[in-house]
Amino acid sequence: MQYPNQFATTSVLVTEQNKVLRNTYMMLALTMIPTIIGAVAGTSMNFSFMAQHPMIGALLMFGAMMGLLFAVTALRNSIWGVVALLAFTFVAGIFLGPILQAALHLRNGAQLIGMAAGGTGLIFFSLATIATVTKKDFSFMSKFLFIGLILLVVASLANIFFAIPVLSLTISAIAVLIFSAYILFDISQIIHGGETNYVMATMALYLDIYNIFVNLLSLLMAFSGERD
């Protein structure tokens, strides 16, 4: 038998979790603005250095992203955490420059970018709905996803040296699956109280969406790209 105070405590927890989820979705929508601005800027920038020195370019990109992620984490409980998150998404948008430039050199590049964006949105909304409606706890996926992510990073770094086209496609396909699963996991964390900070929740979901878009676009370019 539950006592009134237990009902009250449960009600407060549910209200707080719904608030975090609502704020996360609102913040996630807001992050798309600096991302698009950064992406537009990135399409007109010269990334030849990164093309000529892929390892150094990857390390510089990784360093910049990790520095901003650290800033977001450190400032997550203040308004400056929101500022840092928006700055992070702007820089992430700029780093879309190389793949967007490559896509736009294809005859149907703009269409492929639109398809990748639409596909990413469809994946996100479908999985977000499943996680929200079913309220299933996907925390059991934590270890499997972490191991998969580590293996994915190692394979990606190795492929910088070997540059095997088939491996690149395999990595992209696996990445789409892993980050799609992360959407279920991250939203489940919010719903079940595992993540109570909407800034950190937004950052997690943003990274899921970002990586799905990049890898989905890579696959579309490989299989449907029309070269002159």
C-alpha positions, 0 to 999 in steps of 0.5 A: 500500500502506498501512502499519500506522501509516496504518491506526492513524491512519485508525482514530483519526480514525474513532473521533474522528469517531464520538465527535463524532457520538455526543456531538452527538446526545446533546447535541441531545436534551438541548437539547430540554428547555430548548427545551420549557420556554422554549416553554411559558413563551413561550406565556403571555408578552405579545408585543404589542410585537413584533406592533406593531413587527415590525422592532424586534422582529425586530432585538431577537430577532436581537440576543439570538440573535446574542449568545448564539451568540457566547457559545456560539462563544467558550466552545465548548471548555469546559463553559461552552459547554454552559451557553451552548448550553442558555441559547441553546436556552431563549431560542430556545424563548421566541421560539417563543411568538408562533407557538405562540400563533397556532397555539393560537388555531386550533381544531386548533392543538395538532394542527398543532403536533404535526404540525409537530414530527412532520414535523420529526423525520421529516425530521431522522431520514431525512436524518441516516440518509442522511448517516450510512449513505451517508457521502457528502461533501455539502461541495460544497453549502456555497456554494449553501446559503450563497447561498440562506440570504443570499437567504432572510434578505433576502427575510424582512426585505423581507417584514416591510415588505411582508407579502405572504401568498404571499411568506411561504408561499414563504419558508417552503417554501424555508426548509424545503428549505434547512435540510433540506439543511443537515442533510445538510451539517452531519452530513456535516461531522462524519462527514468531520472538517470539524467536530470540536467537538460543541458547535458541531455541536449548535448547527448541527443545532439551528438546522436543526431549529428553522427547519424546525419554525417554517416547517413550522408556518407552512405547516400553519397557512396550509393546514390551520388551522381558524379559529372 
